[in-house]
């Protein structure tokens, strides 16, 4: 048996408006709704002072970004995957990649901290709705990683003098942790250092 066409003559295109490429997003986003993601974003994330409407409908924009990441998007342009085929018939409130890019570029250090607050509460709700860490009542392993990145500009948001004398570092958002048990893969958890002199040694 042989292929009847040369490789250059064969092409594939996903252009049927009735097909859904990422139907697996339906249970994922239902779980996010059940855990209150949109409500948490509405309550905690406030992009005030933007003149281009970037702060409007933050809940729909964050949900679109989460859905896009779950579908494999790793850049703003890749978020267009949410608008392929019949995806708009399955989900409402999908935002265009350009809109989501404007939203993300409007973030300051303070808005990032607001998202951290959403993350902490959402993770707790998710653990209550899904068995993220079975066996954690007996034994759990927690790995904390503290990173200090030197910055040189005086206007860098979130940078402070701290652990390294005379050197400004960006580290408050770099305090990360992973939690796992004997039966689970690591779950990324967030922990923010409140002061620059946090000793994690």
Protein Blocks (a to p, Z undefined) as FASTA:
>chain_A
ZZfbdfklpccddfbfkbcfblmlmmmmmmmmmnommmmmmmmmccehianlpmgoklmm
mmmmmmmmmnopabfklmmmmmgcjllmmpghiacfklmmmmmmmpcfklmmmmmmmmmm
mmmmmmmmpcfbghklmoccddddddddddfbfklghiacdfbghiacdfklmpccdddd
fkbccdddddddfbfkbcfZZ
